[in-house]
Amino acid sequence: MGQRLHAIIVGRVQGVGFREFVRHEAATRSLTGYVRNGEDGRSVEVVAEGEETALEELLRALNEGPRFARVESVDFNWSESSGGFSRFGVEM
């Protein structure tokens, strides 16, 4: 069925193209789920589902981020995929 990655990325990750970066990274790996800004103004939440190898690659990308981001920490956990997503999107 696949795996689910839930991650909270903290740092300078809002207003620097981070959500679009995540959307692109997830889409190129055929992952489903979403990315959205946290209400605190300094975090981004990612929920991604798919093959474990692709999710591990996404997790590595989350630790680096796009050029103008500064990732301070990535807290994450794994669970079973829900299968509830048809694509990967950016939520507002």
C-alpha positions, 0 to 999 in steps of 0.5 A, a space after each residue: 500500500 505504501 508509506 506516509 511521511 509527515 514532516 514539519 520543516 522549521 526555519 526561513 521556509 515561508 516566502 522563499 518558494 519552499 512550497 513550490 519546491 516541495 510540490 515539484 520534488 514530490 511530483 517528480 517522484 510520483 508522490 501524493 499529498 500536500 504541502 502548506 505553510 504553518 500558522 507560526 510564520 516559520 514552518 511548513 507542513 508536508 504530508 506525502 504518500 508513496 513508495 518508501 524510496 521516493 519518500 526518503 529522497 523527498 526527505 533528503 530534499 526537505 533538509 536542503 530546501 530551495 536556494 533562498 531557504 534556510 532549514 533549521 530542523 525537520 521533524 518527521 514520522 512514518 506511518 501507513 499510507 491512507 491512499 486518500 490523495 490523488 495528486 500532490 498539491 499546495 494548500 493555502 
